[in-house]
Amino acid sequence: MQTFEPDLDLSGRNLRALALLTMAAALAYYTYRVSAAPGLWPALLALWVFLLVAGSVALLWWMPARLRYELTDEALEIQTAFGRRRILLENLRAVEPVEYALGRRSGSAALPGYYVGRFQSSLGKLTAYAGRPAGEGLLLLLHTGKMVLLTPQKPKLLSARLRRALPEESEDGPQS
């Protein structure tokens, strides 16, 4: 098994996290000050608000760190924050280097460095497992006609390994 790390866009992540934590502290303080409940309840409510926002900030670090691609002899396994997707190599029809721009999304997660799910893109509707919203990546065309976008740090190496698994008639790419 060989592991390929995604090319992640983490620019501005620290600033976003600091801003969110500052907002969480301010919101928690505001909740505490305006709460009309007597005793311990205002403090508990303020703590709950702070922890909720701080948990969201933790996702900024955790989700991108979970994204990776693992290539075995029979499949490409894509690790995401909440599971795995397995693509059997026998189901690949073509592997193409592409330039892309992700647009509207449905049923997907988009955080800095983590773009996973179904997207409308410059290439059409596809399923992305990407670390950037735009740039260069690898487009996998499956035998079902679905498209899967990956953004490995070493796209040429992953592309070469995946192309070896393609059937002989598919190596030239998709037929028109």
trRosetta pair geometry for C-beta under 8 A, 3 or more apart (Angstrom, degrees):
i j d omega theta_ij theta_ji phi_ij phi_ji
1 70 5.6 4 -177 -179 111 105
1 71 6.9 157 -156 79 59 46
1 72 4.9 -24 -101 -91 85 80
2 70 7.2 162 81 -156 39 57
2 71 4.9 -14 60 58 91 99
2 161 7.1 -114 61 -132 143 166
3 68 5.8 -2 -167 168 102 127
3 69 7.2 141 -160 82 53 51
3 70 5.1 -23 -101 -102 71 79
3 71 7.9 -173 -80 19 24 71
4 68 6.9 157 77 -172 49 77
4 69 4.3 -20 63 70 101 104
4 70 7.5 -173 20 -79 72 31
4 71 6.8 45 -10 -12 110 106
4 152 4.4 -20 157 -135 126 127
4 153 7.0 -168 -178 35 81 80
4 154 6.3 -120 -139 50 104 95
4 157 7.5 177 -107 91 120 109
4 158 5.1 31 -100 -79 165 123
5 68 5.9 -40 -109 -120 51 94
5 69 7.9 -148 -64 29 10 80
5 152 7.1 108 75 -152 38 72
5 153 5.1 12 80 -2 88 124
6 67 5.0 -24 10 123 140 115
6 68 6.6 -133 -14 -100 88 42
6 69 7.0 106 -62 -12 81 98
6 129 7.5 -130 -90 137 137 80
6 130 6.9 157 -161 -159 132 32
6 131 3.9 147 137 -32 117 124
6 150 7.4 -126 -109 -174 95 76
6 151 5.2 59 -159 82 93 84
6 152 6.1 -80 -108 -102 46 40
6 153 6.8 111 152 -33 12 78
7 131 5.2 -176 85 64 45 129
7 132 6.2 -23 104 -18 94 118
7 135 7.4 -109 102 106 133 152
7 151 4.9 -97 45 147 93 98
7 152 6.6 65 -18 129 88 17
7 153 4.9 136 -71 -88 79 59
8 64 5.3 86 -137 -173 138 125
8 67 7.5 135 -84 66 109 128
8 113 4.0 28 -168 -143 107 99
8 114 7.8 3 -133 -53 104 60
8 131 3.7 -95 -95 -174 53 131
8 132 7.2 167 -152 -52 23 76
9 112 6.4 -106 104 -168 81 76
9 113 5.7 -156 64 -81 51 60
9 131 6.0 146 4 139 68 78
9 132 4.2 94 -22 -106 120 81
9 133 7.0 -74 45 6 151 74
9 135 7.9 168 -55 -20 125 140
10 13 4.6 -38 -178 -13 81 136
10 64 6.7 148 -87 130 104 171
10 112 5.9 96 -130 143 44 108
10 113 4.6 21 -79 -64 76 129
11 112 7.2 -132 56 -159 51 126
12 15 5.1 -58 -160 45 65 114
12 16 5.8 68 142 -25 86 102
12 112 6.5 -143 76 -114 90 155
13 16 5.8 -55 -147 37 31 111
13 17 6.3 31 156 -20 65 107
13 60 5.8 157 -160 168 99 117
13 61 7.8 116 167 -79 129 66
13 112 5.0 -161 -85 99 92 144
13 113 6.8 1 -76 -11 136 124
14 17 5.7 -55 -148 36 30 112
14 18 6.4 30 155 -18 65 106
15 18 5.8 -53 -147 37 31 111
15 19 6.3 31 154 -18 64 107
16 19 5.7 -57 -148 38 30 111
16 20 6.2 28 156 -18 66 108
16 60 6.6 -179 99 -126 118 152
16 112 6.8 158 21 -5 156 142
17 20 5.8 -55 -146 38 29 109
17 21 6.3 26 157 -15 65 107
17 57 5.1 98 -142 -158 81 107
17 60 5.5 -151 -80 75 100 155
17 61 7.7 43 -95 -43 142 98
18 21 5.9 -56 -145 39 29 108
18 22 6.2 30 155 -19 64 107
19 22 5.8 -55 -147 37 29 111
19 23 6.3 29 154 -17 64 106
20 23 5.6 -53 -147 38 32 111
20 24 6.3 36 152 -24 65 104
20 53 6.1 -169 170 172 91 102
20 56 6.6 -124 -178 94 142 107
20 57 4.8 171 99 -83 133 105
20 60 7.8 163 25 -24 154 142
21 24 5.4 -48 -146 33 34 115
21 25 6.5 34 155 -18 65 101
21 53 7.4 154 -104 125 38 109
21 54 6.5 56 -112 -102 83 79
21 57 5.8 34 -60 -80 86 165
22 25 5.8 -52 -149 35 32 109
22 26 6.3 29 153 -15 65 107
23 26 5.7 -57 -145 41 32 110
23 27 5.9 31 157 -18 68 109
23 53 6.6 -139 95 -168 92 153
24 27 5.8 -56 -143 40 27 109
24 28 6.1 29 156 -19 63 108
24 49 7.1 171 -160 133 74 79
24 50 4.9 98 161 -137 103 61
24 52 7.8 -177 -132 70 111 67
24 53 3.4 -168 -98 87 111 138
24 54 5.7 126 175 -49 170 74
24 57 7.5 -82 -25 -24 143 127
25 28 5.7 -55 -145 37 28 112
25 29 6.3 29 155 -19 64 106
25 50 6.5 49 -89 -119 46 111
26 29 5.7 -54 -147 37 30 111
26 30 6.2 31 153 -19 65 107
27 30 5.6 -51 -143 38 32 113
27 31 6.2 36 154 -22 64 105
27 49 5.4 -132 122 154 105 129
27 50 7.5 168 78 -78 91 61
27 53 6.8 113 52 -28 137 151
28 31 5.6 -51 -147 35 30 114
28 32 6.4 32 153 -20 63 106
28 46 4.2 90 -174 -175 79 84
28 47 7.0 71 -148 -72 124 24
28 49 4.8 176 -91 83 72 110
28 50 3.9 10 -72 -56 144 100
29 32 5.7 -55 -151 35 31 113
29 33 6.2 24 156 -17 66 110
29 46 6.9 73 -71 -148 22 128
30 33 5.9 -60 -144 39 29 107
30 34 6.1 3 168 0 67 114
31 34 6.7 -69 -137 46 21 92
31 35 6.1 37 163 -45 61 107
31 42 7.2 168 133 -163 74 76
31 45 5.5 -137 156 121 122 102
31 46 4.6 169 85 -94 109 72
31 49 5.1 145 -10 0 161 156
32 35 6.2 -49 -149 9 22 116
32 42 4.9 96 -145 157 57 103
32 43 6.2 44 -123 -91 109 47
32 45 7.3 168 -82 76 57 91
32 46 3.8 5 -59 -66 96 146
33 42 7.9 129 -29 -175 15 134
35 41 6.7 -156 161 111 140 92
35 42 3.6 172 71 -109 142 98
35 45 5.9 138 -93 57 147 143
35 46 7.6 -109 -18 -44 137 95
37 41 3.9 -57 123 85 140 135
37 42 5.7 175 65 -49 95 78
37 45 7.5 113 37 -12 138 137
38 41 7.2 63 70 27 36 112
39 42 7.9 152 81 11 42 85
40 43 5.7 -65 -165 44 57 111
40 44 5.9 52 144 -22 86 109
41 44 5.7 -59 -142 40 34 109
41 45 6.1 33 162 -19 69 107
42 45 5.8 -56 -144 38 30 110
42 46 6.2 30 156 -19 65 108
43 46 5.7 -55 -146 38 30 112
43 47 6.3 32 154 -20 64 105
44 47 5.6 -52 -147 36 32 113
44 48 6.4 36 153 -22 64 105
45 48 5.6 -52 -149 34 32 114
45 49 6.5 34 153 -19 64 103
46 49 5.8 -52 -149 34 32 112
46 50 6.4 31 153 -17 64 106
47 50 5.7 -56 -148 38 32 110
47 51 6.2 28 157 -17 67 109
48 51 5.9 -57 -144 39 28 108
48 52 6.3 33 155 -24 63 107
49 52 5.8 -55 -151 31 28 114
49 53 6.7 17 158 -8 63 106
50 53 6.3 -64 -153 42 30 102
50 54 5.9 27 154 -18 68 114
51 54 5.5 -55 -136 43 31 112
51 55 6.1 40 158 -26 65 103
52 55 5.9 -52 -152 29 25 113
52 56 7.0 27 149 -18 58 102
53 56 5.5 -50 -156 31 39 114
53 57 6.7 42 147 -20 66 101
54 57 5.4 -48 -152 33 38 115
54 58 6.7 47 147 -25 65 99
55 58 5.5 -46 -152 27 37 116
55 59 7.1 46 148 -24 61 95
56 59 5.7 -44 -162 21 39 116
56 60 7.7 50 142 -25 60 92
57 60 5.6 -38 -168 13 46 117
57 61 7.8 28 145 -4 65 97
58 61 6.1 -61 -164 40 44 103
58 62 5.8 27 150 -13 78 118
59 62 5.7 -64 -126 47 34 103
59 63 5.3 28 -178 -20 75 114
59 81 8.0 40 -151 -152 87 156
59 111 6.6 -144 132 -95 99 163
60 63 7.4 -35 -115 30 10 102
60 64 7.8 -3 172 2 43 110
60 111 6.0 -153 -112 177 59 129
60 112 6.7 23 -150 48 93 101
61 64 7.3 -81 -165 42 23 96
61 65 6.4 13 158 -15 63 123
62 65 5.9 -72 -153 39 29 112
62 66 6.6 27 158 -25 67 109
62 81 6.8 87 125 -134 89 113
63 66 6.0 -60 -155 28 32 111
63 67 7.4 36 154 -30 63 99
63 81 4.2 -31 -129 -78 75 142
63 109 6.9 -119 -164 139 148 142
63 111 5.7 86 73 47 142 143
63 113 7.8 138 94 93 88 95
63 114 4.5 9 126 -93 111 172
64 67 5.9 -47 -156 15 42 115
64 111 6.9 -122 -45 93 96 110
64 112 7.3 -43 -52 104 140 61
64 113 3.4 8 -107 121 146 118
64 114 4.5 -124 -77 -51 72 101
64 131 6.6 83 -146 -131 102 94
66 79 6.1 -123 163 137 76 100
66 80 6.3 50 118 162 112 27
66 81 4.4 120 63 -95 148 55
67 78 7.9 -12 -155 -179 72 85
67 79 6.7 165 -141 92 25 76
67 80 6.1 14 -100 -118 73 52
67 81 7.3 -26 -54 -43 76 74
67 113 7.8 -171 27 148 137 83
67 114 6.0 -178 -33 -115 136 85
67 116 7.0 -155 -101 -62 119 124
67 129 6.7 169 -153 178 109 87
67 131 6.3 170 98 -77 148 93
68 78 7.7 178 90 -154 40 50
68 79 4.8 6 54 49 82 114
69 76 6.4 -15 -169 -174 100 99
69 77 7.4 148 -162 80 49 49
69 78 5.6 -18 -107 -105 72 71
69 79 7.6 -149 -73 19 25 78
69 129 7.4 118 -75 117 99 134
69 150 6.0 42 -74 -149 147 134
69 152 5.9 -68 32 -86 139 109
69 158 6.8 37 103 -127 145 141
70 76 7.4 151 79 -163 47 50
70 77 4.5 -18 64 64 100 100
70 78 7.8 -169 24 -76 72 26
70 79 6.7 56 -8 -21 108 105
71 75 8.0 -161 -146 101 46 42
71 76 5.5 -17 -104 -109 72 74
71 77 7.8 -167 -75 24 26 71
71 158 7.0 178 -44 -135 141 83
71 161 5.7 57 160 131 166 140
71 162 7.4 -114 -120 -70 134 78
72 75 5.4 15 53 52 105 70
72 76 7.8 -168 26 -81 69 29
72 77 6.8 39 -5 -7 107 108
73 89 8.0 -96 146 7 37 145
74 88 6.4 -32 158 -142 83 79
74 89 6.0 -143 -174 17 33 107
74 90 7.7 -17 -162 -15 77 97
75 86 5.0 1 173 -170 145 93
75 87 6.1 150 -163 76 84 43
75 88 5.1 -51 -99 -103 92 45
75 89 6.0 -138 -92 -22 31 80
76 86 7.6 152 79 -157 47 47
76 87 4.7 -12 59 61 96 101
76 89 6.7 107 -20 -75 84 78
76 140 7.8 -140 54 -98 158 162
76 162 6.9 7 -66 -104 134 109
77 84 5.6 -11 -172 -170 100 118
77 85 7.3 159 -156 80 51 46
77 86 5.2 -15 -104 -103 78 74
77 87 7.8 -171 -78 24 33 67
78 84 6.6 147 75 -160 51 61
78 85 4.4 -9 55 56 106 96
78 86 7.8 -160 21 -72 71 30
78 87 7.3 41 -11 -4 106 103
78 129 4.8 -54 -168 -141 142 169
78 150 7.5 -133 -105 -101 123 109
79 84 5.6 -26 -101 -103 56 83
80 83 5.8 3 58 61 101 62
80 84 7.1 177 19 -89 77 30
80 85 7.0 47 -12 -8 114 97
80 116 5.2 114 -133 -151 127 160
80 129 6.8 -109 -79 -131 103 104
81 109 7.4 -54 31 74 132 164
81 114 7.1 33 -34 -155 123 143
81 116 7.4 -174 10 31 96 156
85 129 7.2 -139 41 -71 134 141
87 91 6.2 -122 -177 69 77 120
87 92 7.2 77 149 -63 114 88
87 140 7.0 53 160 138 165 157
87 142 7.0 -114 -150 -98 116 118
87 148 6.8 -112 -79 17 153 170
88 91 4.6 87 71 -1 89 107
89 92 5.7 -31 -164 2 50 116
89 162 7.3 -156 -130 -143 99 68
89 165 3.7 -73 -179 174 127 145
90 165 7.6 -100 -62 168 42 103
91 142 5.3 1 147 -154 99 94
91 143 5.0 -110 -160 11 65 108
91 144 7.5 1 -172 -12 112 90
92 95 6.6 0 -175 -49 129 93
92 140 6.1 -75 -125 -163 98 102
92 141 7.4 88 -165 73 64 56
92 142 6.6 -64 -107 -110 39 55
92 143 7.5 27 56 -33 5 83
92 162 6.5 -169 -137 179 168 100
92 165 6.2 75 40 102 138 108
92 166 5.7 -89 105 -94 113 78
92 170 7.4 150 119 125 77 151
93 141 4.6 -67 68 108 104 96
93 142 6.2 92 2 170 99 11
93 143 5.2 140 -54 -79 106 55
93 166 7.6 59 179 -137 15 103
93 170 5.2 -137 -170 -145 51 136
93 174 6.5 54 128 -96 116 80
94 140 7.6 164 86 -156 53 42
94 141 4.2 17 50 42 92 119
94 166 7.1 52 -101 -122 36 139
94 170 5.8 -136 -70 174 69 98
94 173 4.7 66 -142 -144 137 47
94 174 4.9 -93 -7 -47 155 73
95 138 6.1 -10 -170 -173 92 110
95 139 7.5 156 -157 79 43 51
95 140 5.8 -11 -106 -105 73 68
95 141 7.7 -141 -66 21 32 76
95 159 5.4 167 139 -144 126 76
95 162 4.6 120 -78 106 159 125
95 163 5.4 -117 48 -70 130 77
95 166 6.9 -128 0 -56 101 128
96 138 7.2 146 76 -160 40 59
96 139 4.7 -20 65 60 94 101
96 141 7.1 42 0 -17 109 106
96 173 6.2 63 -80 -125 109 108
96 174 7.9 -45 -42 -7 133 99
97 136 6.7 1 -177 -173 95 102
97 137 7.6 170 -152 93 57 30
97 138 6.1 -41 -99 -101 53 64
97 139 7.7 140 -127 15 5 82
97 155 6.2 95 -114 147 103 131
97 156 7.9 -1 -79 -85 134 64
97 159 6.3 -25 -59 -91 92 155
98 123 6.2 28 171 -84 152 139
98 136 7.2 164 88 -150 40 58
98 137 6.0 -24 65 68 85 75
98 138 7.2 117 19 -131 85 16
98 139 4.5 38 -4 -18 136 118
98 149 7.6 -83 63 -122 128 99
99 122 7.7 -31 112 86 74 142
99 135 7.1 -98 -144 153 71 24
99 136 5.6 -39 -97 -94 67 66
99 137 7.9 121 -113 21 24 72
100 121 5.4 -3 -170 173 105 134
100 122 5.6 177 -151 48 53 104
100 123 5.5 -42 -115 -17 100 116
100 134 6.4 -148 100 -137 60 55
100 135 7.1 -10 55 59 75 42
100 136 7.8 122 16 -118 79 20
100 137 5.6 -32 17 30 124 118
100 139 7.5 135 -59 -67 129 109
100 149 6.1 -4 -21 -136 176 142
101 121 6.2 159 80 -162 47 82
101 122 4.4 66 41 -23 87 121
101 133 7.1 28 -157 141 60 77
101 134 4.1 9 -112 -113 71 109
102 105 7.2 25 166 -69 111 100
102 110 7.8 -177 121 -112 141 127
102 115 5.8 179 13 179 173 147
102 119 4.5 -34 -152 175 100 156
102 120 8.0 109 -168 75 59 44
102 121 5.0 -45 -109 -101 47 101
102 128 6.0 -19 -99 -49 130 166
102 130 7.0 -171 -44 56 137 150
102 133 4.9 -107 46 -161 109 68
102 134 6.6 -134 16 -66 71 65
102 149 8.0 -168 -77 79 103 161
103 119 6.5 135 52 174 55 96
103 120 4.6 -52 74 91 109 86
103 121 5.7 171 9 -100 86 36
103 122 7.4 122 -28 -42 109 61
104 119 6.9 154 86 -159 44 64
104 120 4.3 19 56 35 92 117
105 108 4.2 -95 -178 52 120 126
105 110 5.9 -178 -11 -32 166 127
105 117 6.0 71 -169 91 113 120
105 118 6.7 133 -161 88 68 58
105 119 4.9 -32 -101 -104 78 75
105 120 7.4 -136 -71 16 34 72
106 117 7.5 -153 81 146 39 117
106 118 5.2 -36 69 88 80 112
106 119 7.8 164 21 -92 64 31
106 120 7.9 57 -4 -24 99 90
107 117 5.3 -170 108 -169 65 120
107 118 5.2 36 64 28 102 111
108 115 7.3 20 163 -175 125 61
108 116 6.1 -176 -159 97 87 45
108 117 2.1 -174 -110 77 84 140
108 118 5.5 -147 -50 41 112 51
108 119 6.1 1 -22 -60 171 80
108 128 7.4 43 -142 50 142 99
109 114 6.2 -27 117 131 107 107
109 115 7.6 -164 94 -134 62 27
109 116 5.2 6 53 58 95 90
109 117 5.8 128 13 -22 57 125
110 114 7.2 170 -144 97 27 69
110 115 5.2 24 -117 -114 79 75
110 117 7.7 -89 -47 35 79 119
110 133 7.4 55 -154 -93 116 106
111 114 4.5 12 57 56 93 108
111 115 8.0 -155 40 -65 47 53
113 131 5.3 -12 -160 -161 59 83
113 132 7.9 -4 -112 -71 40 51
114 131 6.9 -8 -75 -120 37 57
115 119 7.2 14 168 -54 109 145
115 128 5.3 -26 124 119 98 132
115 130 4.4 -22 69 71 109 95
115 131 7.1 -168 21 -83 90 8
115 132 7.1 -59 10 74 132 18
115 133 5.8 145 -71 -88 151 62
116 128 6.5 -137 -115 97 29 75
116 129 5.6 32 -116 -115 86 58
116 130 7.4 -177 -72 32 54 58
117 127 6.9 -91 162 -146 21 73
117 128 6.7 -6 55 52 42 82
118 125 6.9 3 -172 -172 97 93
118 126 7.5 175 -146 94 58 31
118 127 5.6 -38 -92 -98 62 69
118 128 7.8 139 -114 13 14 78
119 125 7.5 174 89 -146 41 53
119 126 6.2 -19 62 66 83 75
119 127 7.7 127 17 -118 76 22
119 128 5.1 6 11 -4 127 123
119 149 7.9 -47 47 29 122 137
120 124 7.7 -69 -151 174 62 28
120 125 5.8 -32 -104 -93 62 69
121 124 6.7 -8 62 51 79 27
121 125 7.5 138 20 -102 78 20
121 126 5.6 -33 20 29 126 112
121 128 7.3 114 -54 -58 138 124
121 149 7.3 62 -14 -39 170 155
123 126 6.0 17 86 -25 113 137
123 139 6.5 -153 -167 -105 164 143
123 147 6.7 -141 125 144 123 162
123 149 7.5 142 46 -77 146 123
124 147 6.8 99 78 21 106 149
125 147 7.5 138 97 42 53 110
126 139 7.4 -75 -132 -136 152 99
126 146 7.6 122 -133 178 60 72
126 147 4.0 -60 -115 93 103 106
126 148 6.7 171 -176 -90 98 19
126 149 5.3 74 134 -21 138 106
127 146 6.7 16 3 171 112 115
127 147 7.1 166 25 91 69 56
127 148 5.1 -23 72 -110 97 71
127 149 7.1 -176 89 20 44 76
128 148 7.7 156 -92 -164 26 52
128 149 4.4 -19 -112 63 74 114
129 148 7.0 7 7 -178 103 97
129 149 6.9 173 31 85 59 61
129 150 5.6 -7 72 -102 97 69
129 151 7.8 -158 100 15 60 78
130 133 7.5 129 112 -84 131 26
130 137 6.3 -48 -113 -103 114 149
130 149 5.7 -15 -55 117 116 107
130 150 7.0 176 -84 -148 69 21
130 151 4.3 71 -140 -6 79 122
131 151 5.0 -133 29 84 83 128
132 135 4.7 11 108 13 146 130
132 137 7.9 -163 57 -62 105 112
132 151 5.6 -176 26 -164 94 167
135 151 6.8 69 78 -133 117 126
136 151 7.6 121 94 -132 51 87
136 155 6.7 -101 130 -15 106 166
137 149 5.3 47 123 -173 148 92
137 150 5.9 167 -176 82 104 43
137 151 4.3 -61 -108 -88 106 73
137 152 8.0 111 -145 16 70 59
137 155 6.9 -165 -150 -109 30 135
138 149 7.3 149 78 -155 49 50
138 150 4.7 -15 60 62 100 98
138 151 7.5 -178 18 -82 75 31
138 152 6.7 8 3 14 124 100
138 155 5.4 176 -48 -149 103 101
138 158 6.3 -109 -29 99 162 118
138 159 5.7 -161 -114 -79 128 94
138 162 7.6 116 175 29 146 154
139 147 5.8 -20 -168 -165 101 107
139 148 7.4 143 -160 73 50 45
139 149 5.8 -21 -102 -99 68 71
140 147 7.0 146 75 -160 54 52
140 148 4.3 -17 59 62 108 99
140 149 7.7 -158 19 -71 77 24
140 150 6.8 48 -16 -5 109 108
140 162 7.3 -97 -104 -178 107 152
141 145 7.6 -21 -170 -142 89 28
141 146 7.9 159 -153 84 49 40
141 147 5.9 -23 -100 -103 63 74
141 174 5.6 -29 96 -68 175 115
142 145 7.0 -40 77 30 78 20
142 146 4.8 -2 43 60 121 85
142 147 7.5 -155 9 -79 85 26
142 148 6.7 63 -33 -8 109 108
150 155 8.0 155 104 -116 97 89
150 158 7.2 -106 113 129 142 153
151 155 7.7 -46 -157 -79 39 111
152 155 5.2 148 67 -81 93 58
152 157 7.8 -110 123 63 140 90
152 158 4.6 95 35 -7 164 150
154 157 4.1 -1 142 29 117 120
154 158 6.1 127 96 -17 79 90
155 158 5.9 -61 -144 44 33 106
155 159 5.8 36 159 -23 69 111
156 159 5.6 -55 -142 38 27 114
156 160 6.3 30 158 -21 63 105
157 160 5.9 -53 -148 34 28 110
157 161 6.5 24 155 -15 63 107
158 161 5.8 -57 -148 39 33 110
158 162 6.1 28 156 -16 67 109
159 162 5.9 -59 -144 41 28 107
159 163 6.1 31 157 -23 65 108
160 163 5.8 -53 -143 34 28 112
160 164 6.9 37 154 -27 60 99
161 164 6.0 -48 -160 22 32 114
161 165 7.5 25 148 -14 59 104
162 165 5.8 -59 -163 33 42 111
162 166 7.2 55 143 -38 67 94
163 166 5.4 -34 -157 5 46 119
163 171 6.2 77 -169 -134 96 91
166 170 4.6 -126 179 86 110 109
166 171 5.1 142 97 -80 133 70
167 170 4.8 76 61 9 84 109
167 171 7.8 -135 89 -33 44 79
168 171 6.4 -39 -160 -6 33 114
169 172 7.9 -51 174 18 42 100
170 173 7.7 129 176 -22 60 3
